[in-house]
Amino acid sequence: LGHIPSSGLYHGAMGDTLASICNKFSGDVAASPGAVRLENIVLRWCAQLIGYDTNKSAGVHLSGASVATITVLTCAREHLYSRMEEAIDRTRDIVVYYTELTHHCVTKALFICGMSRIQHRMIAVDERYRMRSDSLTTAIEEDSKAGRIPWLVVATAGSTSTGSVDPIDDIATIVQRHNLWLHVDAAYGGFFTLTDHGRTIMKVTYVIVIRAAPSR
Ligand SMILES: Cc1ncc(COP(=O)(O)O)c(C=O)c1O
C-alpha cells in the first residue's frame, strides 16, 4: 500500500534498500564525500521543485516531519530571541497561530523546544478547511494592540485529514507585513508542486522555511 510513512514506489524501495545495505554515515564530507554530495544534489532538486533560488537556499534531510518541525521551530525561537531579547522573560506573551487542521507534531515540537507556555491562537478555517487570512490578520492585530508578541504562523500545505492547502501566499504577505516567522508544514503536500494544479495552489512568492517529505 502506498501509505504515507514510506514510499510505495519501486525506486523508493530500491533507495531504502541501498541505504540500509551501505549504511553510510553521511554527516561529514571526509567520512563519506559521495553520500554528502548526493544529499546536496537531492536538496537542490527539492529547492528547484519548490521554486527557490538554489544559490540562496539550503536544507537538510531529517528522519521525519516531527524531527524537522522541532529543528525548524527551534530556529524560529532563536530568531525571535536574537531580535527581541526581552521575549526570553515574556514567554507567556509570545503567540503562535495555527488551525485545527495543523498536525499535532507542531504542539509537540513547541513543547520540546520550551515554548509550550506561550499563547496558542486557533485561527478559523473556511468551508474547504483552509486558514482564513482575515481571521489571522484580526488575531495578530488584536495581540499586537494588547502588547503581546505575535511570533509564529504555522500554515499547512496538505493537511493530513483533508489534504487542504492554506492560502500560503496571502498568509506570507500578512506575516511579512507584521514581521513574523512563517513555517509551512508541507510534509504531505509539498510535492503537489509536481502537478500543474498543485503549482497553482502552492504558489509561493515569500516563504523562508518549507518542510516537505518526498516519501509522501
Ligand atoms: C501534514 C503532516 N505533518 C507532519 C506529519 C508528521 O510526520 P512524521 O510522522 O514523519 O513525523 C505528518 C504525518 O502524517 C503530516 O501528514
The ligand as an SDF file (V2000), in Angstrom:
LIG
                    3D

 16 16  0  0  0  0  0  0  0  0999 V2000
    0.9980   17.3030    7.4130 C   0  0  0  0  0  0  0  0  0  0  0  0
    1.8580   16.4270    8.2900 C   0  0  0  0  0  0  0  0  0  0  0  0
    2.7450   16.9960    9.1320 N   0  0  0  0  0  0  0  0  0  0  0  0
    3.5200   16.2270    9.9450 C   0  0  0  0  0  0  0  0  0  0  0  0
    3.4590   14.8510    9.9400 C   0  0  0  0  0  0  0  0  0  0  0  0
    4.3400   14.0400   10.8670 C   0  0  0  0  0  0  0  0  0  0  0  0
    5.2340   13.2850   10.1150 O   0  0  0  0  0  0  0  0  0  0  0  0
    6.2320   12.1860   10.7260 P   0  0  0  0  0  0  0  0  0  0  0  0
    5.3790   11.0100   11.0320 O   0  0  0  0  0  0  0  0  0  0  0  0
    7.2140   11.9380    9.6300 O   0  0  0  0  0  0  0  0  0  0  0  0
    6.8910   12.7230   11.9450 O   0  0  0  0  0  0  0  0  0  0  0  0
    2.5430   14.2140    9.0820 C   0  0  0  0  0  0  0  0  0  0  0  0
    2.4050   12.7630    9.0830 C   0  0  0  0  0  0  0  0  0  0  0  0
    1.4740   12.2130    8.5970 O   0  0  0  0  0  0  0  0  0  0  0  0
    1.7370   15.0310    8.2220 C   0  0  0  0  0  0  0  0  0  0  0  0
    0.8610   14.4750    7.3750 O   0  0  0  0  0  0  0  0  0  0  0  0
  1  2  1  0
  2  3  1  0
  2 15  2  0
  3  4  2  0
  4  5  1  0
  5  6  1  0
  5 12  2  0
  6  7  1  0
  7  8  1  0
  8  9  2  0
  8 10  1  0
  8 11  1  0
 12 13  1  0
 12 15  1  0
 13 14  2  0
 15 16  1  0
M  END
$$$$
